[in-house]
Amino acid sequence: MKTTPELIRYEFIGTEAKVSESNHSGYVGISGKVIDETRNSFVILHEGKRKTVLKESAVFGFKFSDGTIIEIDGKILVGRPEDRLKKHIKRLW
């Protein structure tokens, strides 16, 4: 599925996430609920522990409430969550 501006503006706290690719081998396979988001990272509750994953170095698979799973490159998501609402991105396809 194509990444649209609506997905970029989505609130990711509370969604299920999985790190599918990363430059850092320790990040790959981390999955769980996103419990916090900062400018450069997501905090994911993985097996009862808080894991901080840098957005810049990972590709995330998010599972939304309707069951849809979308992969998004973390480089697109870098920035404060409140500023993503204002962000204008050019079409990615």
Backbone as a ProteinNet text record, in pm:
[ID]
protein_1_A
[PRIMARY]
MKTTPELIRYEFIGTEAKVSESNHSGYVGISGKVIDETRNSFVILHEGKRKTVLKESAVFGFKFSDGTIIEIDGKILVGRPEDRLKKHIKRLW
[TERTIARY]
84	0	88.2	43.7	121.1	106.2	213.8	210.5	149.1	41.3	-28.2	-6.5	-30.3	-15	-103.5	-220	-308.8	-242.6	-169.1	-100.5	13.9	81.7	193	141.5	22.5	-34.2	-103.6	-105.3	-175.2	-107.6	-185.7	-133.7	-94	33.8	83.3	82.4	68.5	64.5	-61	-40	-151.2	-165.7	-94.1	-102.4	2.4	-22.6	73.5	180	304.6	415.1	513.9	580.7	687.3	797.8	920.7	1035.4	1069.7	1047.6	1070.9	1210.4	1268.9	1404.4	1473.3	1605.1	1679.6	1827.8	1898.2	2043.6	2104.3	2033.3	2077	2012.5	2091.1	2036.7	1958.2	1984.3	1911.9	1768.6	1735.6	1599.5	1505.4	1557.7	1473.9	1399.3	1267.2	1184.4	1118.5	1155.7	1089.1	945.3	852.4	711.5	633.7	523.7	438	364.5	307.7	228.9	320	297.8	372.1	316	402.4	355.6	401.9	498.8	544.9	615	616.6	683.6	753.3	877.6	951.9	986.5	1064.2	1102.9	1177.3	1264.1	1350.1	1326.3	1231.2	1217	1074.1	1048.9	927.3	967.9	885.5	904.9	798.1	844.1	754.9	761.3	643.8	636.3	650.6	769.9	805	830.5	743.7	756.5	771	690.2	689.7	800.2	885.6	995.6	981	1025.4	1023.4	1146.9	1125.2	1235.2	1224.8	1332.6	1337.5	1401.4	1329.6	1376.5	1385.4	1502.1	1519.2	1443.2	1369.2	1289.3	1378.3	1486.8	1575.2	1630.8	1649.8	1721	1631.7	1499.8	1413	1295.6	1241.6	1116.2	1015.6	902.1	802.8	681.5	628.6	500.9	398.6	297.8	194.5	66.3	3.4	-124.9	-231.7	-322.3	-426.2	-548.6	-640.7	-756.9	-844.7	-844	-925.6	-852.9	-732.3	-656.2	-557.4	-556.9	-465.3	-323.4	-228.2	-87.2	-15.8	50.8	119.9	265.5	357.6	499.3	534.8	599.8	639	786.2	862.3	1002.9	1008	1082.3	1091.3	1147.9	1224.7	1281.4	1170.9	1057.9	945	880.7	889.9	822.3	906.5	1032.4	1118.5	1060.7	1050.7	995.7	900	871.9	780.1	640.6	571.9	438.9	342.7	348.5	256.8	291.1	416.8	456.1	422.7	404	367.7	232.3	145	14.4	28	128.3	150.2	237.1	301.6	400.5	335.1	392.6	347.8	450.4	406.9	499	456.5	556.4	523.6	480.5	410.7	361.9	479.6	462.5	571	564.1	468.7	456.6	427.1
-118	0	124	226.6	349.3	431.7	497.7	584.7	717.5	753.6	877	979.2	1105.9	1208.6	1181.7	1119.6	1090.4	992.2	895.2	799.1	863.8	957.2	1025.9	1107.2	1160	1244	1163.3	1032.9	946.7	948.2	933.1	921.7	777	749	612.1	555	639.4	588.1	503	381.2	288.4	186.1	203.5	106.5	-2.6	-117	-226.9	-197.7	-218	-190.9	-306.3	-325.7	-424.9	-366.4	-384	-337.2	-447.6	-420.4	-522.6	-515.2	-396.6	-378.2	-269.8	-281.7	-178.6	-191	-78.8	-79.7	-141.7	-134.5	-188.7	-325.9	-431.6	-567.7	-598.1	-529.2	-551.3	-502.3	-412.4	-359.8	-454.7	-531.8	-616.2	-718	-723.2	-817.6	-760.9	-641	-580.3	-551.2	-597	-573.2	-552.5	-482.3	-454.5	-323.5	-273.8	-151	-29.9	71.9	197.8	270.1	296.6	362.9	507.6	546.6	685.2	715.3	842	885.7	1017.1	1026.1	1151	1194.1	1298.9	1349.8	1245.3	1168.4	1076	928.9	896.4	755.4	718.1	587.1	527.7	444.2	443.7	354.8	246.5	121.7	8.1	-84	-127.1	-221.9	-361.7	-419.6	-549.3	-648.8	-749.1	-854	-796	-694.5	-634.3	-533.3	-509.6	-413.8	-299.8	-182.2	-65.4	-68.5	-67.9	-65.6	63.3	137.6	260.5	230.3	262.8	236.9	369.7	398.9	522.5	513.8	619.3	621.6	619.6	695	713.3	581.7	484.3	363.5	240.9	258.5	141.3	159	45.1	40.1	-27.5	39.4	-8	-64.4	-171.5	-224.7	-192.8	-112	-72.8	-147.6	-200.4	-268.6	-176.9	-133.1	-40.1	-115.1	-41.4	-102.1	-184.3	-153.8	-231.1	-355	-381.8	-499.9	-476.5	-358.1	-324.5	-311	-369.3	-357.5	-276.9	-170.9	-79.7	-69.9	-78.7	-56.5	86.1	154.8	293.9	309	373	402.1	508.5	482	573.2	709.3	718.6	847.5	948.7	900.5	988.9	1040.3	963	995.4	1079.3	1105.9	1183.9	1323.6	1365.5	1496.5	1484.1	1594.2	1591.3	1551	1469.3	1423.1	1537.7	1643.6	1755.9	1833.4	1828.9	1898	1817.5	1687.1	1605.3	1646	1699.8	1745.1	1858.8	1941.9	2058.3	2026.3	1910.1	1875.4	1852.9	1911.2	1890.1	1801.1	1688.1	1599.6	1590.6	1574	1555.2	1409.8	1383.9	1248.7	1154.3	1036.4	939.8	838.7	852.9	758.9	830.8
0	0	0	-66.5	-75.7	51.3	90	206.4	165.1	229.3	195.8	306.9	277.9	381.9	503.6	483.9	596.2	692.8	640.7	727.2	803.7	741	806.4	924.6	915.2	1021	1130.2	1117.8	1212.3	1349.4	1454.4	1590.8	1613.4	1630.8	1639.2	1780.7	1882.3	2019.6	2035.4	2081.8	2101.1	1990.7	1880.3	1771.3	1789.7	1728.8	1730.7	1625.2	1660	1567.7	1570.6	1457.3	1448.1	1362.3	1405.3	1327.9	1228.5	1099.4	998.1	937.6	932.5	879.3	962.1	973.6	1044.8	1015	1023.1	1012.8	1138.1	1248	1376.5	1393.6	1393	1395.6	1522.9	1630.6	1755.6	1751.6	1658.8	1648.2	1574.7	1480.6	1395.5	1481.5	1462.7	1536.3	1659.9	1701	1816.2	1776.1	1857.4	1826.2	1954.5	1942.4	2056.8	2036.4	2143.4	2137.5	2154.2	2071.8	2084.3	2206	2304.2	2425.9	2437.5	2354.6	2356.4	2224.7	2189.9	2067.9	2095.3	2050.1	2058.8	1916.8	1907.6	1775.7	1693.2	1757.2	1684.3	1714.9	1800.9	1839.5	1875.7	1871.6	1925.4	2045.4	2148.5	2262.1	2248.7	2236.1	2212.9	2333.9	2381.2	2491.5	2433	2447.1	2388.2	2500.3	2510	2611.4	2751.9	2781.5	2914.4	2940.4	2843.2	2859.4	2758.7	2800.3	2711.4	2622.2	2491.4	2394.7	2314	2307.3	2229.3	2094.6	1988.8	1852.3	1778.5	1723.7	1646.4	1515.5	1484.3	1361.5	1237.7	1242.7	1127.6	1072.8	1160.3	1118.7	1103.3	1095.2	1091.2	995.8	952.8	877.6	969.7	992	1086.7	1014.5	1068.4	1022.8	1129.7	1096.5	1191.7	1161.4	1265.1	1250.5	1306.9	1219.9	1260.9	1312.4	1371.8	1438.2	1344.6	1215.3	1121.3	1069.1	1119.2	1079.9	967.4	910.5	802.3	856.6	784.4	822.4	714.6	757.3	666	707.7	611.6	639.2	601.2	694.1	672.4	710.4	622.3	651.4	761.2	865.2	978.6	942.6	834.9	794.3	763.6	715.1	684.8	813.6	919.9	1045.6	1141.5	1107.5	1196.4	1212.5	1336.3	1369.5	1486	1548.4	1661.7	1614.6	1692.3	1651.2	1621.1	1699.7	1677.4	1550.4	1506.7	1384.6	1258.7	1273.2	1156.3	1100	1183.9	1136.1	1036.4	1056.2	970.7	849.2	852.1	751.6	615.1	513.5	376.5	308.2	258.6	188.3	43.4	-39.7	-180.4	-200.1	-305	-331.8	-342.1	-285.5	-280.5	-394.1	-483.4	-595.1	-722.5
[MASK]
+++++++++++++++++++++++++++++++++++++++++++++++++++++++++++++++++++++++++++++++++++++++++++++

